[in-house]
Amino acid sequence: MISADVWARLDPGVGRLSRRLRLVLAVGVVVSLGCLLAWRSGAVVPRLEHRGFGPEQTFVYRDDAGRPSTARATVVQMFVNDGWLPVTITGVAVKTADVSLVKATGGPIPRTLGPGAALTLELVLDVRRCDVRKGVPVLFEVDRWWGATTVTAVREDDDEPWLSALSICR
């Protein structure tokens, strides 16, 4: 049997978190959730998604042997602001050595897209190599309150670029 003297000397707080540690953990959880919400809202990085293909026109240039050498494609694409904050688009580009953007039409740029708003663009592309198998990313330059940044539009079902050169050169 344990005497009352031993029980009196035992610390009842052993194994418990201190009040200070509980406060630090609570603040850490709140800050983490705030960062996650800021990221999801588009406040940190704008969230632009590719949401569908439109009509496509393609003219393929062939070399003397009849092989496709370059192709000019006109594609209509829709991009949506998937964030919770407005995004101001100031430029459109394609970043790859094998495909270049000739022009992009579809409304005035710069343009501000509200949450869930869509931007439909007609993109004229020159494809220099039809054997390219990787996707072609469309880049948007956007203005943020801290300055300009570049965002890659992704498809809604995965994180891959939206256009394949093989789909143009068929």
C-alpha positions as a Markdown table, in Angstrom:
| # | Residue | x | y | z |
|---|---|---|---|---|
| 1 | Met | 0.0 | 0.0 | 0.0 |
| 2 | Ile | 1.2 | 3.5 | -0.9 |
| 3 | Ser | 1.3 | 6.0 | 2.0 |
| 4 | Ala | -0.4 | 9.4 | 1.8 |
| 5 | Asp | 3.1 | 11.0 | 2.0 |
| 6 | Val | 4.1 | 9.4 | -1.3 |
| 7 | Trp | 0.9 | 10.5 | -3.0 |
| 8 | Ala | 1.4 | 14.1 | -1.8 |
| 9 | Arg | 4.9 | 14.2 | -3.3 |
| 10 | Leu | 3.8 | 12.9 | -6.8 |
| 11 | Asp | 3.2 | 15.6 | -9.4 |
| 12 | Pro | -0.4 | 15.4 | -10.7 |
| 13 | Gly | 0.6 | 17.1 | -14.0 |
| 14 | Val | 3.1 | 14.5 | -15.1 |
| 15 | Gly | 2.3 | 13.3 | -18.6 |
| 16 | Arg | 0.1 | 16.3 | -19.4 |
| 17 | Leu | 1.1 | 19.0 | -21.9 |
| 18 | Ser | 1.9 | 22.3 | -20.3 |
| 19 | Arg | -0.4 | 25.3 | -20.8 |
| 20 | Arg | 2.3 | 27.0 | -22.9 |
| 21 | Leu | 2.8 | 24.0 | -25.2 |
| 22 | Arg | -1.0 | 23.6 | -25.7 |
| 23 | Leu | -1.1 | 27.3 | -26.7 |
| 24 | Val | 1.8 | 26.9 | -29.2 |
| 25 | Leu | 0.1 | 23.8 | -30.7 |
| 26 | Ala | -3.2 | 25.6 | -31.1 |
| 27 | Val | -1.6 | 28.6 | -32.7 |
| 28 | Gly | 0.3 | 26.2 | -35.1 |
| 29 | Val | -2.9 | 24.5 | -36.1 |
| 30 | Val | -4.6 | 27.8 | -36.8 |
| 31 | Val | -1.7 | 29.2 | -38.8 |
| 32 | Ser | -1.5 | 26.0 | -40.8 |
| 33 | Leu | -5.2 | 26.1 | -41.7 |
| 34 | Gly | -4.9 | 29.7 | -42.6 |
| 35 | Cys | -2.0 | 29.0 | -45.0 |
| 36 | Leu | -3.9 | 26.1 | -46.5 |
| 37 | Leu | -7.0 | 28.3 | -47.1 |
| 38 | Ala | -4.8 | 31.1 | -48.6 |
| 39 | Trp | -3.3 | 28.6 | -51.0 |
| 40 | Arg | -6.6 | 27.1 | -52.0 |
| 41 | Ser | -8.2 | 30.5 | -52.4 |
| 42 | Gly | -5.7 | 31.6 | -55.0 |
| 43 | Ala | -4.3 | 34.4 | -52.8 |
| 44 | Val | -0.7 | 32.9 | -53.0 |
| 45 | Val | -0.7 | 31.4 | -56.5 |
| 46 | Pro | -3.6 | 32.1 | -58.9 |
| 47 | Arg | -5.5 | 28.9 | -59.9 |
| 48 | Leu | -6.3 | 28.8 | -63.6 |
| 49 | Glu | -7.7 | 25.6 | -65.1 |
| 50 | His | -8.2 | 24.5 | -68.7 |
| 51 | Arg | -11.8 | 23.5 | -69.0 |
| 52 | Gly | -12.4 | 22.2 | -72.5 |
| 53 | Phe | -11.5 | 22.1 | -76.1 |
| 54 | Gly | -13.3 | 24.0 | -78.8 |
| 55 | Pro | -13.2 | 23.8 | -82.6 |
| 56 | Glu | -9.8 | 23.2 | -84.1 |
| 57 | Gln | -8.4 | 24.1 | -87.6 |
| 58 | Thr | -5.0 | 22.7 | -88.6 |
| 59 | Phe | -2.9 | 23.2 | -91.7 |
| 60 | Val | 0.1 | 20.9 | -91.9 |
| 61 | Tyr | 3.2 | 21.9 | -93.9 |
| 62 | Arg | 5.1 | 18.9 | -95.3 |
| 63 | Asp | 8.6 | 18.5 | -96.5 |
| 64 | Asp | 9.7 | 17.1 | -99.9 |
| 65 | Ala | 9.3 | 13.5 | -98.7 |
| 66 | Gly | 5.7 | 14.2 | -97.6 |
| 67 | Arg | 6.5 | 14.1 | -93.9 |
| 68 | Pro | 4.9 | 16.7 | -91.6 |
| 69 | Ser | 7.5 | 19.4 | -90.9 |
| 70 | Thr | 5.5 | 22.1 | -89.2 |
| 71 | Ala | 1.8 | 22.7 | -88.6 |
| 72 | Arg | -0.2 | 25.8 | -87.9 |
| 73 | Ala | -3.2 | 25.1 | -85.7 |
| 74 | Thr | -6.0 | 27.4 | -84.5 |
| 75 | Val | -7.6 | 26.1 | -81.3 |
| 76 | Val | -10.3 | 27.6 | -79.2 |
| 77 | Gln | -9.8 | 26.9 | -75.5 |
| 78 | Met | -11.6 | 27.9 | -72.3 |
| 79 | Phe | -9.7 | 28.8 | -69.1 |
| 80 | Val | -11.4 | 29.3 | -65.7 |
| 81 | Asn | -10.3 | 31.1 | -62.5 |
| 82 | Asp | -10.7 | 28.3 | -60.0 |
| 83 | Gly | -9.6 | 30.4 | -57.1 |
| 84 | Trp | -11.7 | 32.4 | -54.6 |
| 85 | Leu | -10.1 | 35.7 | -55.6 |
| 86 | Pro | -10.1 | 37.7 | -58.8 |
| 87 | Val | -7.2 | 37.3 | -61.2 |
| 88 | Thr | -6.0 | 40.0 | -63.6 |
| 89 | Ile | -4.5 | 38.4 | -66.7 |
| 90 | Thr | -1.9 | 40.6 | -68.5 |
| 91 | Gly | -0.4 | 38.2 | -71.0 |
| 92 | Val | -0.6 | 34.8 | -72.6 |
| 93 | Ala | 2.4 | 32.6 | -73.8 |
| 94 | Val | 3.4 | 29.1 | -74.7 |
| 95 | Lys | 6.6 | 27.9 | -73.2 |
| 96 | Thr | 8.2 | 25.2 | -75.3 |
| 97 | Ala | 10.9 | 25.1 | -78.0 |
| 98 | Asp | 8.7 | 23.0 | -80.3 |
| 99 | Val | 5.5 | 25.0 | -80.3 |
| 100 | Ser | 5.2 | 28.8 | -80.5 |
| 101 | Leu | 2.2 | 31.1 | -80.0 |
| 102 | Val | 1.5 | 33.3 | -83.0 |
| 103 | Lys | -1.4 | 35.1 | -81.5 |
| 104 | Ala | -4.1 | 34.8 | -78.9 |
| 105 | Thr | -7.5 | 36.5 | -79.4 |
| 106 | Gly | -10.7 | 36.4 | -77.5 |
| 107 | Gly | -11.1 | 39.7 | -75.8 |
| 108 | Pro | -9.1 | 42.5 | -74.3 |
| 109 | Ile | -6.1 | 41.8 | -72.3 |
| 110 | Pro | -5.4 | 42.8 | -69.6 |
| 111 | Arg | -8.6 | 41.3 | -68.3 |
| 112 | Thr | -9.8 | 40.6 | -64.7 |
| 113 | Leu | -11.5 | 37.2 | -64.1 |
| 114 | Gly | -13.6 | 36.9 | -61.0 |
| 115 | Pro | -13.9 | 33.6 | -59.1 |
| 116 | Gly | -15.4 | 31.0 | -61.4 |
| 117 | Ala | -15.2 | 33.3 | -64.4 |
| 118 | Ala | -14.1 | 31.9 | -67.8 |
| 119 | Leu | -11.9 | 33.3 | -70.5 |
| 120 | Thr | -12.2 | 31.8 | -74.0 |
| 121 | Leu | -9.2 | 32.3 | -76.2 |
| 122 | Glu | -8.5 | 31.4 | -79.8 |
| 123 | Leu | -4.9 | 30.4 | -80.0 |
| 124 | Val | -2.9 | 30.3 | -83.2 |
| 125 | Leu | 0.1 | 27.9 | -82.7 |
| 126 | Asp | 3.0 | 27.0 | -84.9 |
| 127 | Val | 4.2 | 23.4 | -84.2 |
| 128 | Arg | 7.8 | 22.8 | -85.4 |
| 129 | Arg | 8.1 | 19.2 | -84.4 |
| 130 | Cys | 5.1 | 16.9 | -84.7 |
| 131 | Asp | 6.8 | 14.0 | -83.0 |
| 132 | Val | 6.8 | 15.8 | -79.6 |
| 133 | Arg | 4.8 | 13.6 | -77.1 |
| 134 | Lys | 4.8 | 15.9 | -74.1 |
| 135 | Gly | 2.1 | 18.5 | -73.4 |
| 136 | Val | 2.3 | 22.1 | -74.3 |
| 137 | Pro | 1.8 | 24.4 | -71.2 |
| 138 | Val | -0.1 | 27.7 | -71.7 |
| 139 | Leu | 1.3 | 30.4 | -69.4 |
| 140 | Phe | -0.6 | 33.4 | -68.1 |
| 141 | Glu | 1.1 | 36.4 | -66.7 |
| 142 | Val | -1.1 | 37.8 | -63.9 |
| 143 | Asp | -0.9 | 40.9 | -61.7 |
| 144 | Arg | -1.1 | 40.4 | -58.0 |
| 145 | Trp | -1.0 | 43.1 | -55.3 |
| 146 | Trp | 2.7 | 42.3 | -54.7 |
| 147 | Gly | 3.6 | 42.2 | -58.4 |
| 148 | Ala | 3.4 | 40.1 | -61.5 |
| 149 | Thr | 3.7 | 36.4 | -61.6 |
| 150 | Thr | 3.4 | 33.6 | -64.1 |
| 151 | Val | 0.9 | 30.8 | -63.8 |
| 152 | Thr | 0.6 | 27.6 | -65.9 |
| 153 | Ala | -3.0 | 26.5 | -66.8 |
| 154 | Val | -3.7 | 22.9 | -66.0 |
| 155 | Arg | -6.5 | 20.5 | -66.9 |
| 156 | Glu | -9.2 | 20.0 | -64.3 |
| 157 | Asp | -8.7 | 16.2 | -64.1 |
| 158 | Asp | -4.9 | 16.2 | -63.6 |
| 159 | Asp | -1.8 | 18.4 | -63.5 |
| 160 | Glu | -0.7 | 17.8 | -67.1 |
| 161 | Pro | -0.5 | 20.6 | -69.7 |
| 162 | Trp | -3.6 | 20.6 | -72.0 |
| 163 | Leu | -2.4 | 20.3 | -75.5 |
| 164 | Ser | -0.4 | 17.6 | -77.2 |
| 165 | Ala | 1.5 | 18.3 | -80.4 |
| 166 | Leu | 0.4 | 14.9 | -81.7 |
| 167 | Ser | -3.2 | 16.0 | -81.6 |
| 168 | Ile | -2.4 | 18.8 | -83.9 |
| 169 | Cys | -0.2 | 17.0 | -86.4 |
| 170 | Arg | -2.4 | 13.8 | -86.9 |
